């Protein structure tokens, strides 16, 4: 038990160091960086990606990949916009949006778990199909005039705190408890680390993976509703490539893309690193192209550290 806790803490060290160094650099470079207002702004800017990353973490730790998150955001946004314009009530549309995300997740989970399709290719094809449906429904356009009640999750405030920030601060600890302190979370780790061993232990690996995809789909849909509120409209291109940035956050935070290792704490650190990086570049008035380059460099550094860790373990064990 102590060894497992030690391994989890050790996996967070590179991301924590990265976050600290970036914060020091931008604090020295800009007088506005170290402020509560700016921190809230960072969390606000990364809220949609963070919610998506929570769901993606469950899928990746379960030993799969999901490239459909960004497209699900676009589809849910457009469908919700269309239904609202048709006169349906906000609670009904909200429920339909979450259900739609769950259906896409169930489709992905069924194809991966039951039909044994490789998750990378399957979810890539799902992403293309879902994106096509979103464009077909919207005609590639934007749906304006959505009711304020629906936009509240993205644009509202609770006690002076933006609702997206409030959501992130609640969702991360709640799902960290689910992942790290429940039977379902234990099964997620077991299936991702050793599928055959998990089956021998009586764990229903197929159901676990399907549940992970469904949970991810629901969180993608929630991210779509938040992003729609932030944009003030339903946009057919919203969420584009966001799943790739979320995967980068997972990699930076020490979540193994091969499954079975990682935590939502690491995901949170990864999201904060990307958020701090983007925010710092903006404060310094640098070209956004620098952000892409530095993000790529940070991801490379995280992968380099991960490869070094695996190599060191093999050398220690004499493999």
C-alpha positions in Angstrom: 0.0 0.0 0.0 2.7 2.4 1.0 4.7 1.5 -2.2 1.6 2.2 -4.3 1.2 5.6 -2.7 4.9 6.4 -3.1 4.7 5.4 -6.8 1.7 7.8 -7.4 3.4 10.7 -5.6 6.7 10.1 -7.6 4.8 10.1 -10.9 3.5 13.6 -10.1 6.9 15.1 -9.3 7.9 15.9 -13.0 4.6 17.7 -13.6 4.8 19.6 -10.3 8.4 20.8 -11.1 7.3 21.8 -14.6 4.4 23.8 -13.2 6.6 25.5 -10.6 9.3 26.5 -13.2 6.7 27.9 -15.6 5.1 29.9 -12.8 8.5 31.3 -11.7 9.4 32.3 -15.3 6.0 34.0 -16.0 5.9 35.6 -12.5 9.3 37.3 -13.3 8.2 38.2 -16.8 4.8 39.7 -16.0 3.6 41.5 -12.9 0.0 40.4 -13.6 0.7 36.6 -13.5 0.7 36.1 -9.7 -2.8 37.2 -8.9 -6.0 35.5 -7.8 -7.8 37.0 -10.8 -5.3 35.6 -13.2 -5.5 32.1 -11.6 -9.3 32.1 -11.9 -8.8 33.2 -15.5 -6.4 30.3 -16.2 -8.9 27.8 -14.7 -11.7 29.4 -16.7 -9.8 29.2 -20.0 -9.0 25.5 -19.5 -12.4 24.5 -17.9 -13.8 22.8 -21.0 -10.6 20.9 -21.7 -10.3 20.0 -18.0 -13.8 18.4 -17.9 -13.0 16.5 -21.1 -9.7 15.4 -19.6 -11.4 13.9 -16.6 -13.5 11.6 -18.8 -10.5 10.8 -21.0 -8.4 9.8 -17.9 -10.8 7.0 -17.1 -10.6 5.7 -20.6 -6.8 5.9 -20.9 -6.2 4.3 -17.5 -8.5 1.5 -18.6 -6.1 0.8 -21.4 -7.9 2.5 -24.3 -7.7 5.8 -26.3 -10.5 8.1 -27.3 -10.1 10.6 -30.1 -13.8 11.5 -30.3 -14.1 14.0 -27.4 -13.8 17.2 -29.5 -16.3 16.0 -32.1 -18.8 15.0 -29.4 -18.5 18.5 -28.0 -19.4 19.9 -31.4 -22.3 17.5 -31.9 -23.8 18.1 -28.5 -23.5 21.8 -28.8 -25.2 21.9 -32.2 -28.0 19.4 -31.2 -28.7 21.4 -28.0 -28.8 24.6 -30.0 -31.2 23.2 -32.5 -33.5 21.8 -29.8 -33.5 25.1 -27.9 -34.4 27.0 -31.1 -37.3 24.5 -31.6 -38.7 25.5 -28.3 -37.8 22.7 -26.0 -37.2 23.5 -22.3 -33.7 24.0 -20.9 -33.9 20.9 -18.5 -35.0 18.7 -21.4 -32.3 19.9 -23.7 -29.7 19.5 -21.0 -30.8 15.9 -20.4 -30.8 15.2 -24.1 -27.3 16.6 -24.5 -25.9 14.4 -21.7 -27.8 11.3 -23.0 -26.3 12.0 -26.5 -22.8 12.0 -25.1 -23.6 8.7 -23.2 -24.8 7.1 -26.4 -21.7 8.0 -28.3 -19.6 6.7 -25.4 -21.7 3.5 -25.4 -21.1 3.0 -29.1 -17.4 3.4 -28.7 -17.3 1.1 -25.6 -19.3 -1.6 -27.3 -17.2 -1.6 -30.4 -13.9 -1.7 -28.4 -15.0 -4.1 -25.6 -17.4 -6.4 -27.4 -16.3 -6.3 -31.1 -12.6 -6.0 -30.1 -11.9 -3.0 -32.4 -8.7 -1.1 -31.7 -9.8 2.0 -29.7 -7.4 4.4 -31.6 -8.8 3.7 -35.1 -12.4 3.2 -33.8 -12.7 6.5 -32.0 -10.9 8.3 -34.9 -13.7 7.0 -37.2 -16.3 7.9 -34.6 -14.8 11.4 -34.4 -15.1 11.9 -38.2 -18.7 10.6 -38.3 -19.8 12.7 -35.4 -18.2 15.8 -36.7 -19.9 15.2 -40.1 -23.3 15.0 -38.4 -22.6 18.2 -36.5 -21.8 20.0 -39.7 -24.8 18.5 -41.5 -27.2 19.6 -38.8 -25.8 23.2 -38.6 -24.8 23.7 -42.2 -21.4 24.6 -40.9 -22.8 27.6 -39.3 -23.4 29.0 -35.8 -26.7 29.0 -33.8 -27.2 32.2 -31.9 -30.0 33.5 -29.5 -29.8 30.6 -27.0 -31.6 31.3 -23.6 -29.5 32.6 -20.7 -30.6 29.7 -18.5 -28.8 27.3 -20.9 -25.7 29.5 -21.1 -25.5 29.7 -17.3 -23.0 26.8 -17.0 -20.5 28.6 -19.2 -21.2 32.2 -18.5 -22.9 32.4 -15.1 -21.4 33.1 -11.7 -22.0 31.7 -8.2 -20.8 33.9 -5.3 -18.7 35.9 -7.7 -16.9 32.8 -9.0 -17.4 31.8 -12.6 -19.5 28.6 -12.9 -17.0 26.8 -15.1 -14.3 27.3 -12.4 -16.8 26.2 -9.7 -17.5 23.0 -11.8 -13.8 22.2 -12.2 -13.1 22.6 -8.5 -15.9 20.2 -7.7 -15.6 17.6 -10.5 -11.9 16.9 -10.0 -12.0 15.9 -6.3 -15.3 14.0 -6.8 -14.0 11.9 -9.7 -10.6 11.5 -8.0 -12.4 9.8 -5.1 -14.3 7.6 -7.6 -11.1 6.6 -9.4 -8.9 6.2 -6.4 -11.3 5.0 -3.6 -14.1 2.9 -5.2 -14.4 -0.7 -6.5 -15.1 0.8 -10.0 -11.9 2.8 -9.9 -9.9 -0.3 -8.7 -11.3 -2.2 -11.6 -10.3 0.5 -14.1 -6.7 0.3 -12.9 -6.7 -3.5 -12.9 -8.1 -3.8 -16.4 -5.7 -1.2 -17.8 -2.6 -2.8 -16.1 -3.3 -6.4 -16.8 -6.4 -7.4 -18.7 -5.8 -11.2 -18.5 -5.0 -10.9 -14.7 -8.1 -8.8 -14.1 -10.3 -11.4 -15.8 -8.8 -14.2 -13.8 -9.6 -12.2 -10.7 -13.3 -12.1 -11.7 -13.4 -8.6 -13.0 -15.6 -8.1 -16.0 -13.2 -6.2 -18.2 -15.6 -5.6 -21.0 -18.2 -4.0 -18.8 -15.5 -1.9 -17.1 -14.3 -0.5 -20.4 -17.8 0.2 -21.6 -18.6 2.0 -18.4 -15.4 4.1 -18.8 -16.4 5.2 -22.3 -20.0 6.0 -21.3 -18.7 8.1 -18.3 -16.3 9.9 -20.7 -19.1 10.6 -23.2 -21.3 12.2 -20.5 -18.4 14.4 -19.4 -17.7 15.4 -23.0 -21.3 16.4 -23.3 -21.1 18.5 -20.1 -17.9 20.1 -21.5 -20.0 20.9 -24.6 -22.7 22.7 -22.6 -20.0 24.7 -20.7 -18.2 25.7 -23.9 -21.5 26.7 -25.5 -22.2 29.0 -22.6 -18.7 30.5 -22.8 -19.1 31.1 -26.5 -22.7 32.3 -26.2 -23.7 30.2 -29.2 -23.7 26.7 -30.6 -20.7 26.4 -33.0 -20.2 23.4 -35.3 -16.4 23.7 -35.0 -16.3 24.0 -31.2 -14.0 21.5 -29.4 -11.9 21.0 -32.5 -8.7 19.0 -31.6 -9.4 19.5 -27.9 -9.0 15.8 -27.3 -5.4 16.0 -28.5 -4.6 18.8 -26.0 -6.3 16.8 -23.3 -4.2 13.8 -24.2 -1.2 16.0 -23.8 -2.4 17.1 -20.4 -2.6 13.4 -19.4 0.9 12.6 -20.7 2.4 15.6 -18.9 0.6 14.6 -15.7 2.0 11.1 -15.7 -1.0 9.2 -17.0 0.4 6.2 -18.9 -1.1 5.9 -22.4 -0.6 2.2 -22.1 -3.1 2.0 -19.3 -3.1 1.1 -15.6 -1.2 4.1 -14.2 -2.0 7.7 -13.5 -4.4 9.8 -11.4 -6.7 12.7 -11.8 -4.3 14.8 -9.7 -1.8 14.3 -12.5 -4.4 15.2 -15.1 -5.2 18.4 -13.1 -1.5 19.3 -13.0 -1.2 18.7 -16.8 -4.3 21.0 -17.4 -2.8 23.7 -15.2 0.5 23.5 -17.0 -1.1 23.9 -20.4 -3.3 26.7 -19.0 -0.3 28.5 -17.4 1.7 28.2 -20.6 -1.1 29.6 -22.8 -1.8 32.4 -20.3 1.8 33.3 -19.8 2.4 33.6 -23.6 -0.6 35.8 -23.9 0.5 38.1 -21.0 3.9 38.5 -22.8 2.1 39.3 -26.1 4.0 36.6 -27.9 2.7 35.0 -31.1 0.3 32.1 -30.5 2.7 30.0 -32.6 5.1 30.0 -29.8 2.5 28.4 -27.6 2.2 25.4 -30.0 6.0 25.0 -30.1 6.4 25.3 -26.3 3.4 22.9 -25.7 5.1 20.4 -28.0 8.4 20.9 -26.2 6.7 20.3 -22.8 5.0 17.1 -24.1 8.3 15.9 -25.5 9.9 16.5 -22.1 7.1 14.6 -20.3 7.5 11.6 -22.7 11.3 11.8 -22.3 11.0 11.6 -18.6 8.5 8.7 -18.9 10.8 6.7 -21.2 13.7 7.4 -18.8 11.6 6.1 -15.9 10.7 2.9 -17.8 14.3 2.4 -18.9 15.6 2.8 -15.3 13.0 0.3 -14.0 14.1 -2.3 -16.6 17.7 -1.8 -15.7 17.0 -2.1 -12.0 15.1 -5.3 -12.6 17.7 -6.6 -15.0 15.4 -6.9 -17.9 
